[in-house]
């Protein structure tokens, strides 16, 4: 069935029933009588509000649906300018790529590429928007959701990371930060502004950030080919010099009006602009064997990207305690770029190519949840999540060719329309004071249609039912608790993977193939179980152990085949896969284990992941090149007067060989990140934050190989790592 926008409107009306949120109870009662002199006025009736202490509430401990919240203080602790640097210190989360280079993939349970769902204010960011360009200063909190819940999309086989932008309104807040970072290959000046205040029934806030990243670095590479007997047939060594500049701006204004009857209306806008300029040169030296088609490449690239989103959120309270929380928003993205490449063979110009690209995306979305205290001790709700996105892309390539080669001129364009609709119902209830249950059911439908001038129209409709159940039991006579969750999740293919456009490589080979989408690609479906034990043994002291398993059908891998003399990679569905994870975490103040201990907080975690792809022979047939082992350790110290806070963090990510299919293997580099920071509070207005990252100057190595009856072709790239220092002056006024 095809999903139409009118269905979304019908869903809004159909979803207006059931769920009770925790509420403030207002009781009018007289104060206890007191002894007063006869000439004193009598005590009057006063309103007393009975509220649960927000400071005592811990979503990780108290919510039936498991959630870990990373606070703004933790996000800003090291003065990071990239959100990816924050993620590498979060237990159970890893970041790919080389240290200090940005752009690494964010993974839960060692899985990325769509298995980990990344949300911005509860919604997926559009394709092409890089989370790495998001300034940590515009973020209020990060929510790590390990087991799926009906309220969020269930495109979350590994889990969900929800990045929530600044919402808290502080009266008369004015804060300005200016900082700079420097390493041997890069520099990074940045500035941030925070403003918020309340004006009667209206409150406002503005978060703004600006940054620039300059780099100049080398990335050597080596290619080898050996025959089945192990005799070297080809050896090439390449050097690549990359230099460039990235710069961007984040703006997040927010307005809230408190209306009569407890209602509120909130407008939140987020704008992100970034621009990149790149200049590179690659030279290949063939020591043994046949040289490549081109041995020298000069590359120039410039692109700019603008993303904007605005939402209007209305919260209405009904008589009897019901509440409607409805949101509607529009978003737009525009990106344009120019790529210029000149390829040489033994000093002679063989190809001069220019590629002009432009992408435009526009979308509308609406979400809502209706809740009501229909049944005592229950939090019953239902809601909707719907939207439509239209994406247009154009790519124009013009080649001037020499040396007898053929031109690759092309004019390509395509339009894609994605319609989605989700309906859900969920209930959380307290069976006993110590035992609570959560049950949810979500239906998600996705309709994708693409058409272009180089391929036939592609249409695909898919839908998934996701039953979900979680339970929390607090053990008697202790502060310990256990959790169990059963989930049904999925991974939908990105629209770009469905479009059969081909992107060509300059020196085509098994390790540098052309790439093309597959319109027959189907979603991956996963059934999962999560269990955890949490031991709270003091104030802010936690030990936890968690285990999980996912069984995946319709697993998607990258297929590789030879077509008309060129190697082409395309995604294909291929059988089943299973993944298992074990996570251990500890966090506690040193005073919990030592009397008269200094003000030191300790945190540590270890995550071990296993997976197996049924259609790929072992060993090392890991799903999605899964990270097998990761660990973190950190400590923070604060002086008694609070003027100095300092700490250190170590993050480890294991690597090793990976079997991708019968012929392809890869290698993931081990990554070790050691960071330190110090914060001096001079007075209430000024403080200085200093941090040093990648103290171990960790290098990174990536390797890919293709083996068949003729031997093994291997490509190995090296990415040197450098220590970076940062200093930020923070001013309140």
C-alpha positions as CSV (number, residue, x, y, z in Angstrom):
1,X,0.0,0.0,0.0
2,X,1.2,3.5,-0.7
3,X,1.4,6.1,2.1
4,X,-0.3,9.4,1.4
5,X,0.0,12.6,3.4
6,X,-3.8,12.4,4.2
7,X,-3.1,9.3,6.3
8,X,-0.9,11.4,8.5
9,X,-3.7,13.9,9.1
10,X,-6.1,11.0,9.9
11,X,-3.5,9.6,12.4
12,X,-3.5,12.9,14.3
13,X,-7.2,12.5,15.0
14,X,-7.0,8.8,15.6
15,X,-4.3,9.1,18.2
16,X,-6.2,11.3,20.8
17,X,-6.5,8.6,23.5
18,X,-4.7,7.4,26.7
19,X,-1.4,7.7,28.7
20,X,-0.8,9.2,32.2
21,X,2.3,11.2,32.8
22,X,3.7,11.8,36.3
23,X,1.9,14.8,37.6
24,X,2.1,17.6,40.2
25,X,-0.6,17.2,42.9
26,X,-1.9,20.5,44.3
27,X,-3.6,20.2,47.7
28,X,-5.2,23.1,49.6
29,X,-4.9,22.5,53.4
30,X,-4.5,24.7,56.5
31,X,-1.1,25.1,58.1
32,X,-0.7,23.4,61.5
33,X,-1.9,25.7,64.3
34,X,0.8,27.6,66.1
35,X,0.9,29.6,69.3
36,X,0.5,33.3,68.6
37,X,-0.1,36.4,70.5
38,X,-3.7,37.7,70.5
39,X,-2.7,40.7,68.5
40,X,-1.1,38.6,65.7
41,X,-3.2,38.1,62.5
42,X,-4.6,34.6,62.0
43,X,-2.9,32.2,59.6
44,X,-4.5,32.0,56.2
45,X,-5.1,29.1,54.0
46,X,-2.1,28.4,51.8
47,X,-1.5,26.2,48.7
48,X,1.0,23.4,49.2
49,X,2.5,21.7,46.1
50,X,3.6,18.1,46.6
51,X,6.3,17.3,44.0
52,X,8.8,14.5,43.5
53,X,12.3,16.0,43.8
54,X,13.8,16.5,40.4
55,X,17.2,16.1,41.8
56,X,16.3,12.6,43.2
57,X,14.9,11.5,39.8
58,X,17.3,9.4,37.8
59,X,16.0,8.2,34.4
60,X,18.5,5.4,34.3
61,X,17.4,4.1,37.7
62,X,13.7,5.0,37.7
63,X,12.4,4.6,34.1
64,X,11.1,1.1,33.2
65,X,12.4,1.7,29.6
66,X,16.1,1.8,30.0
67,X,17.8,5.2,29.2
68,X,21.2,6.7,30.0
69,X,21.3,10.5,30.0
70,X,24.6,12.4,29.4
71,X,24.3,15.9,30.9
72,X,25.4,19.2,29.5
73,X,28.2,19.3,32.1
74,X,29.6,16.0,30.9
75,X,29.3,17.1,27.3
76,X,31.3,20.3,27.8
77,X,33.8,18.9,30.3
78,X,36.7,18.6,27.9
79,X,35.9,21.7,25.8
80,X,35.4,19.6,22.7
81,X,34.6,21.4,19.5
82,X,33.3,18.2,17.8
83,X,30.5,16.1,19.2
84,X,32.3,12.9,18.0
85,X,35.0,13.6,20.6
86,X,32.2,13.5,23.3
87,X,30.9,10.2,22.1
88,X,34.2,8.3,22.3
89,X,34.1,8.7,26.2
90,X,30.5,7.4,26.6
91,X,30.3,3.7,27.7
92,X,29.2,1.3,25.0
93,X,29.7,3.9,22.2
94,X,32.6,4.0,19.8
95,X,33.7,6.4,17.1
96,X,35.5,5.2,13.9
97,X,38.2,6.9,11.9
98,X,41.5,8.3,12.9
99,X,41.9,10.4,16.1
100,X,41.7,14.2,15.4
101,X,40.4,13.9,11.8
102,X,36.7,14.0,12.5
103,X,33.9,12.4,10.4
104,X,34.1,9.0,12.2
105,X,31.1,6.8,12.3
106,X,29.2,6.7,15.7
107,X,28.5,3.1,16.8
108,X,26.6,1.3,19.6
109,X,27.4,-2.4,20.3
110,X,30.2,-1.8,17.7
111,X,27.6,-1.5,14.9
112,X,27.1,1.6,12.6
113,X,25.9,2.1,9.0
114,X,22.2,2.5,10.0
115,X,22.2,-0.1,12.8
116,X,22.7,2.7,15.3
117,X,19.9,5.3,15.1
118,X,21.1,8.9,15.5
119,X,18.3,11.4,16.2
120,X,18.2,15.2,16.5
121,X,15.5,16.3,18.9
122,X,13.8,12.9,18.4
123,X,14.0,13.0,14.6
124,X,16.4,11.7,12.0
125,X,18.6,14.3,10.4
126,X,18.5,14.5,6.6
127,X,20.9,12.6,4.4
128,X,24.0,14.7,3.9
129,X,23.9,16.4,7.3
130,X,27.0,15.6,9.3
131,X,26.5,15.3,13.1
132,X,30.2,16.0,13.4
133,X,29.5,19.7,12.5
134,X,27.2,20.1,15.5
135,X,28.8,22.2,18.3
136,X,28.6,20.6,21.7
137,X,27.6,24.0,23.2
138,X,24.1,23.9,21.5
139,X,23.3,20.5,23.0
140,X,21.4,20.2,26.3
141,X,21.8,16.4,26.7
142,X,22.4,13.1,24.9
143,X,20.1,10.2,25.5
144,X,21.4,6.7,25.0
145,X,18.5,4.2,24.5
146,X,19.8,0.6,24.4
147,X,16.4,-1.1,24.0
148,X,13.9,0.3,21.6
149,X,10.7,2.0,22.8
150,X,7.6,2.7,20.8
151,X,7.9,6.5,21.1
152,X,11.1,6.6,19.0
153,X,11.5,5.0,15.6
154,X,12.4,1.3,15.8
155,X,15.1,1.7,13.1
156,X,17.5,1.0,15.9
157,X,18.9,-2.6,15.9
158,X,21.9,-1.6,17.9
159,X,20.2,1.2,19.8
160,X,19.3,4.9,19.6
161,X,21.3,8.1,20.3
162,X,19.0,11.1,20.7
163,X,20.8,14.5,20.7
164,X,18.5,17.1,22.4
165,X,19.3,20.7,21.6
166,X,19.3,23.4,24.3
167,X,15.8,23.8,26.0
168,X,16.4,24.8,29.6
169,X,15.7,28.5,30.2
170,X,17.9,30.2,32.8
171,X,17.0,33.7,33.9
172,X,19.3,36.4,32.6
173,X,21.9,34.0,31.4
174,X,24.7,35.5,29.3
175,X,27.7,33.4,28.5
176,X,30.4,33.8,25.8
177,X,33.2,31.4,25.0
178,X,36.2,31.8,22.8
179,X,38.8,29.2,22.2
180,X,41.4,27.6,20.0
181,X,42.9,24.2,19.3
182,X,46.3,23.4,17.7
183,X,48.1,20.3,16.6
184,X,50.9,19.5,14.2
185,X,48.6,19.2,11.3
186,X,45.5,21.3,12.2
187,X,44.2,24.4,14.0
188,X,40.7,25.0,15.2
189,X,39.5,28.5,16.5
190,X,35.9,28.6,17.8
191,X,33.4,30.8,19.6
192,X,30.0,30.2,21.3
193,X,27.3,32.4,22.7
194,X,24.5,31.4,25.1
195,X,21.6,33.8,26.0
196,X,18.4,33.2,27.8
197,X,15.8,35.1,29.9
198,X,12.2,35.2,30.9
199,X,9.8,38.1,30.1
200,X,6.5,37.6,31.8
201,X,4.8,34.6,30.3
202,X,7.4,34.4,27.6
203,X,10.9,32.9,27.8
204,X,13.6,32.8,25.2
205,X,17.0,31.3,24.6
206,X,19.7,31.5,21.9
207,X,22.6,29.2,21.4
208,X,25.1,30.1,18.7
209,X,28.4,28.7,17.7
210,X,31.0,29.4,15.0
211,X,34.1,27.4,14.2
212,X,36.9,27.0,11.7
213,X,39.1,23.9,11.1
214,X,42.3,24.3,9.1
215,X,44.4,21.2,8.2
216,X,47.5,20.2,6.2
217,X,48.5,16.5,6.4
218,X,49.8,13.5,4.6
219,X,48.3,10.0,4.2
220,X,50.7,7.4,2.8
221,X,49.3,4.3,1.1
222,X,50.6,1.0,-0.2
223,X,49.2,-1.5,-2.7
224,X,50.5,-5.0,-3.3
225,X,49.6,-8.0,-5.3
226,X,50.9,-11.5,-4.8
227,X,50.2,-14.8,-6.6
228,X,48.9,-17.9,-4.9
229,X,52.5,-19.0,-4.2
230,X,53.1,-15.7,-2.3
231,X,55.4,-14.2,-5.0
232,X,55.2,-10.4,-5.2
233,X,53.8,-9.4,-8.6
234,X,53.0,-5.7,-7.9
235,X,54.1,-3.1,-5.4
236,X,53.0,0.6,-5.4
237,X,53.6,3.3,-2.8
238,X,51.6,6.4,-2.8
239,X,51.7,9.7,-0.9
240,X,48.7,11.9,-0.6
241,X,48.9,15.5,0.6
242,X,45.6,17.0,1.8
243,X,45.1,20.6,2.8
244,X,42.0,22.6,3.3
245,X,39.6,24.5,5.5
246,X,36.2,23.9,7.0
247,X,34.1,26.5,8.7
248,X,30.6,26.6,10.1
249,X,27.9,28.3,12.1
250,X,25.2,26.8,14.4
251,X,22.2,28.8,15.6
252,X,19.4,27.5,17.9
253,X,16.9,30.1,18.9
254,X,13.9,29.0,21.1
255,X,10.8,30.9,22.3
256,X,8.2,29.6,24.8
257,X,4.9,31.1,25.7
258,X,3.1,29.9,28.9
259,X,-0.7,30.0,28.1
260,X,-3.7,30.0,30.3
261,X,-4.8,26.6,31.8
262,X,-1.3,25.2,31.9
263,X,-0.8,25.1,28.1
264,X,2.4,26.1,26.4
265,X,3.5,26.9,22.9
266,X,7.2,26.6,21.9
267,X,9.0,27.5,18.7
268,X,12.4,26.0,18.2
269,X,14.6,26.6,15.2
270,X,18.0,25.0,14.3
271,X,20.2,26.3,11.6
272,X,23.6,24.8,10.5
273,X,25.8,26.2,7.8
274,X,29.2,24.8,6.8
275,X,31.6,25.4,4.0
276,X,34.6,23.3,2.9
277,X,37.6,24.0,0.7
278,X,40.0,21.2,-0.2
279,X,43.2,20.8,-2.2
280,X,45.0,17.5,-2.6
281,X,47.7,15.8,-4.6
282,X,48.4,12.1,-4.9
283,X,51.5,10.5,-6.4
284,X,51.9,6.8,-7.0
285,X,55.3,5.2,-7.4
286,X,55.2,1.7,-9.0
287,X,58.2,-0.3,-7.7
288,X,57.2,-3.6,-9.2
289,X,54.5,-4.6,-11.8
290,X,52.1,-2.6,-13.9
291,X,51.5,1.0,-13.1
292,X,48.0,2.3,-12.6
293,X,46.0,4.1,-15.3
294,X,47.1,7.5,-13.8
295,X,50.0,7.9,-11.4
296,X,49.4,11.5,-10.3
297,X,46.2,13.3,-9.3
298,X,45.7,16.9,-8.5
299,X,42.3,17.5,-6.7
300,X,40.4,20.5,-5.8
301,X,37.0,20.6,-4.1
302,X,34.7,23.2,-2.6
303,X,31.2,22.7,-1.2
304,X,28.7,24.4,1.0
305,X,25.8,23.0,3.0
306,X,22.9,24.8,4.6
307,X,20.4,22.9,6.9
308,X,17.5,24.6,8.7
309,X,14.6,23.2,10.7
310,X,11.9,24.9,12.7
311,X,9.3,23.3,14.9
312,X,6.2,24.5,16.7
313,X,5.2,22.5,19.8
314,X,1.9,22.8,21.5
315,X,1.2,21.2,24.9
316,X,-2.5,21.2,26.0
317,X,-3.8,19.9,29.3
318,X,-7.3,18.6,29.5
319,X,-9.7,18.5,32.4
320,X,-9.1,15.3,34.3
321,X,-5.4,15.2,33.8
322,X,-5.1,14.3,30.1
323,X,-2.4,16.0,28.0
324,X,-1.7,16.4,24.3
325,X,1.8,17.1,23.2
326,X,1.8,17.9,19.4
327,X,4.6,19.1,17.2
328,X,4.8,20.1,13.5
329,X,7.9,21.2,11.7
330,X,9.4,22.0,8.3
331,X,13.0,21.5,7.3
332,X,15.2,22.2,4.3
333,X,18.7,21.4,3.1
334,X,20.7,22.7,0.2
335,X,24.2,21.5,-0.7
336,X,26.3,22.4,-3.7
337,X,29.9,21.4,-4.7
338,X,32.5,21.6,-7.3
339,X,35.1,18.8,-7.8
340,X,38.0,19.4,-10.2
341,X,40.5,16.6,-10.9
342,X,43.5,16.5,-13.2
343,X,45.1,13.1,-13.8
344,X,48.6,12.5,-15.2
345,X,50.5,9.6,-16.6
346,X,54.3,9.8,-16.4
347,X,54.0,13.6,-16.3
348,X,51.6,14.0,-19.2
349,X,48.0,15.3,-18.6
350,X,45.6,12.4,-19.4
351,X,42.3,13.6,-18.0
352,X,40.9,16.9,-16.8
353,X,37.5,16.4,-15.1
354,X,35.0,18.8,-13.4
355,X,32.0,17.6,-11.5
356,X,29.2,20.0,-10.4
357,X,26.7,18.7,-7.9
358,X,23.7,20.2,-6.2
359,X,21.2,18.7,-3.8
360,X,18.0,20.2,-2.4
361,X,15.8,18.6,0.2
362,X,12.5,19.8,1.7
363,X,10.4,18.1,4.3
364,X,7.4,18.4,6.6
365,X,6.9,16.3,9.7
366,X,4.5,16.0,12.6
367,X,4.7,14.1,15.9
368,X,2.3,13.9,18.8
369,X,1.4,12.0,21.9
370,X,-1.8,12.0,23.9
371,X,-1.8,10.8,27.5
372,X,-4.4,10.5,30.2
373,X,-4.6,9.0,33.7
374,X,-7.2,6.5,32.5
375,X,-6.2,3.7,34.9
376,X,-4.5,4.1,38.3
377,X,-0.8,3.2,38.3
378,X,-0.6,3.2,34.5
379,X,1.0,5.5,32.0
380,X,-0.9,4.7,28.9
381,X,-0.4,6.7,25.7
382,X,-0.6,6.6,22.0
383,X,0.8,8.8,19.3
384,X,1.9,9.4,15.7
385,X,5.0,10.2,13.7
386,X,4.6,11.2,10.1
387,X,6.4,13.1,7.4
388,X,7.2,13.6,3.8
389,X,10.6,14.5,2.2
390,X,11.4,15.5,-1.3
391,X,15.0,15.3,-2.5
392,X,16.4,16.5,-5.8
393,X,20.0,15.9,-6.9
394,X,21.9,16.8,-10.0
395,X,25.4,15.9,-11.1
396,X,27.1,17.2,-14.2
397,X,30.5,15.8,-15.2
398,X,32.7,17.2,-18.0
399,X,35.9,15.5,-19.0
400,X,38.7,16.6,-21.3
401,X,40.7,13.5,-22.1
402,X,44.1,12.9,-23.7
403,X,46.4,9.9,-24.3
404,X,43.7,8.1,-26.2
405,X,41.3,7.6,-23.2
406,X,37.5,7.9,-23.5
407,X,35.6,10.8,-22.0
408,X,33.1,10.2,-19.1
409,X,30.8,13.2,-19.7
410,X,27.5,12.8,-18.0
411,X,24.5,14.8,-17.0
412,X,22.7,13.0,-14.2
413,X,19.7,14.0,-12.1
414,X,17.2,12.3,-10.0
415,X,14.3,13.1,-7.7
416,X,13.3,11.1,-4.6
417,X,10.2,11.3,-2.5
418,X,10.0,9.6,0.9
419,X,6.7,9.3,2.8
420,X,6.6,7.8,6.3
421,X,4.0,7.2,8.8
422,X,4.2,5.6,12.3
423,X,1.5,4.9,14.8
424,X,2.2,3.6,18.3
425,X,0.6,2.8,21.6
426,X,2.5,2.1,24.9
427,X,1.8,1.6,28.5
428,X,4.0,1.6,31.6
429,X,2.5,0.5,34.8
430,X,3.5,-0.3,38.4
431,X,2.5,-3.8,39.1
432,X,3.9,-3.5,42.7
433,X,6.0,-0.8,44.3
434,X,9.1,-2.7,43.1
435,X,8.0,-4.2,39.8
436,X,7.0,-2.2,36.7
437,X,6.3,-3.2,33.2
438,X,6.4,-1.5,29.8
439,X,4.7,-2.7,26.7
440,X,4.5,-1.0,23.3
441,X,3.5,-1.6,19.8
442,X,4.6,0.5,16.8
443,X,3.8,0.3,13.1
444,X,6.1,2.1,10.7
445,X,5.4,2.4,7.0
446,X,7.9,3.8,4.4
447,X,7.1,4.7,0.8
448,X,10.1,5.6,-1.4
449,X,9.9,6.7,-5.0
450,X,12.9,7.8,-7.2
451,X,13.1,8.8,-10.8
452,X,16.0,10.0,-12.9
453,X,17.3,10.5,-16.4
454,X,19.7,7.5,-16.3
455,X,17.5,4.8,-14.7
456,X,14.0,3.6,-14.6
457,X,11.6,4.8,-11.9
458,X,12.1,3.0,-8.6
459,X,9.2,2.5,-6.2
460,X,9.3,0.6,-2.9
461,X,6.9,0.3,0.0
462,X,7.7,-1.4,3.2
463,X,6.1,-1.6,6.6
464,X,7.2,-3.2,9.9
465,X,5.3,-4.1,13.1
466,X,7.4,-3.7,16.2
467,X,6.1,-5.3,19.5
468,X,8.2,-4.2,22.5
469,X,8.3,-5.2,26.1
470,X,10.5,-4.2,29.0
471,X,10.4,-4.8,32.8
472,X,12.2,-3.4,35.8
473,X,12.3,-5.2,39.1
474,X,13.9,-3.6,42.2
475,X,15.2,-6.3,44.6
476,X,13.8,-6.2,48.1
477,X,16.1,-5.1,51.0
478,X,18.6,-3.6,48.6
479,X,19.1,-0.9,46.0
480,X,19.8,-3.4,43.3
481,X,17.6,-3.9,40.2
482,X,17.3,-6.1,37.1
483,X,15.9,-5.3,33.7
484,X,14.7,-7.4,30.8
485,X,13.6,-6.2,27.3
486,X,12.3,-8.0,24.2
487,X,12.3,-6.0,21.0
488,X,11.6,-6.1,17.3
489,X,13.6,-3.6,15.3
490,X,14.7,-3.1,11.7
491,X,17.1,-1.2,9.4
492,X,15.6,0.4,6.4
493,X,17.9,0.9,3.3
494,X,18.8,4.6,2.8
495,X,17.2,6.1,-0.3
496,X,20.6,6.5,-1.9
497,X,21.2,2.7,-1.7
498,X,18.0,2.1,-3.7
499,X,18.9,4.4,-6.6
500,X,20.9,2.5,-9.4
501,X,23.2,5.4,-10.2
502,X,26.8,4.6,-10.7
503,X,29.7,6.6,-9.1
504,X,32.9,5.8,-10.9
505,X,36.4,5.5,-9.5
506,X,39.5,6.9,-11.2
507,X,41.8,3.8,-11.0
508,X,39.1,1.1,-10.9
509,X,40.1,-2.1,-9.1
510,X,38.7,-4.7,-6.7
511,X,39.8,-2.5,-3.8
512,X,38.7,0.8,-5.5
513,X,35.5,-0.1,-7.3
514,X,32.6,1.9,-8.8
515,X,29.6,2.1,-6.6
516,X,25.9,1.7,-7.5
517,X,22.6,1.4,-5.6
518,X,20.2,-1.6,-5.7
519,X,16.5,-0.9,-6.1
520,X,15.6,-4.5,-5.0
521,X,17.1,-3.9,-1.5
522,X,14.8,-4.9,1.4
523,X,14.9,-3.9,5.1
524,X,16.8,-5.9,7.6
525,X,14.6,-7.3,10.5
526,X,15.9,-8.1,14.0
527,X,14.5,-9.8,17.0
528,X,16.4,-8.9,20.2
529,X,16.7,-9.5,23.9
530,X,18.4,-7.3,26.5
531,X,19.1,-8.1,30.2
532,X,20.9,-6.1,32.8
533,X,21.7,-6.0,36.5
534,X,22.4,-2.7,38.3
535,X,23.9,-2.5,41.7
536,X,23.6,0.9,43.5
537,X,25.9,0.7,46.5
538,X,26.1,4.4,47.6
539,X,25.4,7.9,46.6
540,X,26.2,8.2,42.9
541,X,27.8,4.8,43.0
542,X,26.8,2.2,40.3
543,X,28.0,-1.2,39.1
544,X,26.1,-2.7,36.1
545,X,26.3,-5.6,33.8
546,X,24.3,-5.8,30.6
547,X,23.9,-8.5,27.9
548,X,22.1,-8.5,24.6
549,X,21.5,-10.5,21.5
550,X,20.0,-9.6,18.0
551,X,19.1,-12.1,15.3
552,X,18.9,-10.4,11.9
553,X,17.2,-11.6,8.8
554,X,17.7,-10.0,5.3
555,X,21.2,-9.0,6.2
556,X,22.7,-6.4,3.8
557,X,26.3,-6.6,2.7
558,X,28.4,-5.0,-0.1
559,X,28.4,-7.2,-3.2
560,X,31.3,-6.9,-5.6
561,X,31.3,-8.1,-9.2
562,X,32.9,-7.4,-12.6
563,X,30.7,-5.7,-15.2
564,X,32.0,-4.7,-18.7
565,X,35.6,-4.7,-17.5
566,X,35.0,-2.6,-14.4
567,X,34.6,-3.6,-10.8
568,X,31.3,-2.5,-9.2
569,X,30.2,-2.6,-5.5
570,X,26.5,-2.7,-4.7
571,X,24.5,-3.6,-1.5
572,X,22.6,-6.9,-1.5
573,X,20.4,-8.8,0.9
574,X,22.2,-12.1,1.9
575,X,20.9,-14.4,4.6
576,X,21.0,-14.0,8.3
577,X,23.4,-12.7,11.0
578,X,23.5,-12.8,14.8
579,X,25.2,-10.3,17.2
580,X,25.8,-10.5,21.0
581,X,27.2,-8.0,23.4
582,X,28.3,-7.8,27.0
583,X,28.8,-4.5,28.8
584,X,30.2,-3.8,32.2
585,X,30.2,-0.3,33.8
586,X,31.2,1.2,37.1
587,X,31.0,4.8,38.3
588,X,31.5,6.0,41.9
589,X,33.1,8.7,44.0
590,X,36.3,7.6,45.6
591,X,34.8,8.3,49.0
592,X,32.5,5.3,48.4
593,X,35.5,3.0,48.8
594,X,38.0,5.1,50.9
595,X,37.4,7.1,54.0
596,X,38.7,10.7,53.9
597,X,39.2,10.4,50.2
598,X,39.7,13.4,48.0
599,X,36.9,14.7,45.8
600,X,37.6,12.2,42.9
601,X,34.9,10.6,40.8
602,X,35.8,7.4,38.9
603,X,34.2,5.8,35.9
604,X,35.1,2.8,33.8
605,X,33.5,0.5,31.3
606,X,34.2,-2.5,29.1
607,X,32.2,-3.7,26.1
608,X,32.7,-7.0,24.3
609,X,30.9,-7.7,21.0
610,X,30.5,-10.9,19.0
611,X,28.8,-11.4,15.7
612,X,28.5,-13.9,12.8
613,X,27.2,-13.5,9.3
614,X,25.9,-16.9,8.1
615,X,26.6,-16.4,4.4
616,X,30.3,-15.4,5.0
617,X,32.8,-18.1,5.9
618,X,34.8,-17.6,9.1
619,X,36.9,-16.7,10.9
620,X,36.3,-13.0,11.6
621,X,33.0,-12.9,9.7
622,X,31.8,-10.1,11.9
623,X,28.6,-8.1,11.1
624,X,29.2,-4.6,9.7
625,X,32.9,-4.8,10.5
626,X,31.8,-4.8,14.2
627,X,34.2,-3.3,16.9
628,X,35.0,-6.4,19.0
629,X,36.1,-4.7,22.2
630,X,36.0,-1.2,23.6
631,X,36.8,0.2,27.0
632,X,36.8,3.6,28.8
633,X,38.4,4.8,32.0
634,X,38.2,8.3,33.5
635,X,38.6,10.2,36.7
636,X,37.7,13.8,37.7
637,X,38.9,15.8,40.7
638,X,37.4,18.9,42.2
639,X,39.1,21.0,45.0
640,X,37.0,21.7,48.1
641,X,36.6,25.3,47.2
642,X,35.4,24.4,43.7
643,X,37.9,26.7,41.9
644,X,39.8,23.9,40.2
645,X,38.4,20.8,38.4
646,X,40.7,18.5,36.5
647,X,40.5,15.0,35.0
648,X,41.6,12.5,32.5
649,X,39.9,10.0,30.1
650,X,41.2,6.9,28.3
651,X,39.2,5.3,25.5
652,X,40.2,2.1,23.8
653,X,38.7,0.6,20.6
654,X,40.0,-2.7,19.4
655,X,40.3,-3.7,15.7
656,X,41.7,-6.6,13.8
657,X,40.9,-8.5,10.6
658,X,37.4,-8.8,9.2
659,X,36.0,-11.2,6.6
660,X,33.5,-9.3,4.4
661,X,32.6,-12.0,1.9
662,X,34.2,-15.0,0.2
663,X,36.9,-12.8,-1.5
664,X,37.1,-9.6,0.5
665,X,38.8,-9.0,3.8
666,X,39.5,-5.8,5.8
667,X,41.4,-4.7,8.8
668,X,40.3,-2.2,11.5
669,X,42.9,-0.2,13.3
670,X,43.2,-0.2,17.1
671,X,42.4,3.3,18.5
672,X,43.6,4.6,21.8
673,X,42.6,8.1,23.0
674,X,44.1,9.6,26.1
675,X,42.7,13.1,27.0
676,X,43.2,15.4,30.0
677,X,41.5,18.7,31.0
678,X,41.6,21.4,33.7
679,X,39.0,24.1,34.5
680,X,40.0,27.1,36.6
681,X,37.2,29.3,38.0
682,X,38.7,32.7,38.7
683,X,35.4,34.2,39.9
684,X,31.7,34.0,39.1
685,X,32.2,35.7,35.7
686,X,35.4,34.1,34.3
687,X,36.8,30.6,34.0
688,X,39.5,29.0,31.8
689,X,39.2,25.5,30.4
690,X,42.4,23.8,29.0
691,X,42.5,20.3,27.4
692,X,45.0,18.1,25.6
693,X,43.6,15.2,23.4
694,X,45.3,12.2,21.7
695,X,48.3,12.4,24.1
696,X,49.5,9.1,22.7
697,X,49.6,10.5,19.1
698,X,47.8,7.4,18.0
699,X,48.1,6.5,14.3
700,X,45.4,4.7,12.3
701,X,45.7,2.0,9.7
702,X,43.0,0.8,7.3
703,X,43.4,-2.3,5.1
704,X,41.3,-4.0,2.4
705,X,42.2,-7.1,0.3
706,X,40.6,-9.1,-2.5
707,X,41.7,-12.8,-3.0
708,X,40.8,-15.1,-5.8
709,X,42.6,-17.8,-7.9
710,X,45.1,-15.3,-9.3
711,X,46.3,-14.2,-5.9
712,X,45.7,-11.3,-3.4
713,X,45.4,-7.6,-4.1
714,X,45.9,-5.5,-0.9
715,X,45.5,-1.8,-0.3
716,X,46.7,-0.3,3.0
717,X,46.3,3.3,4.1
718,X,48.1,5.1,7.0
719,X,46.7,8.1,8.9
720,X,49.3,9.7,11.3
721,X,47.8,11.1,14.5
722,X,49.0,14.1,16.5
723,X,48.4,15.5,20.0
724,X,46.1,18.5,20.1
725,X,45.9,21.2,22.8
726,X,42.8,23.4,23.4
727,X,42.2,26.5,25.5
728,X,38.8,28.1,26.1
729,X,38.0,31.3,28.0
730,X,34.4,31.3,29.3
731,X,32.8,34.5,30.4
732,X,29.4,35.2,32.0
733,X,28.0,38.7,32.0
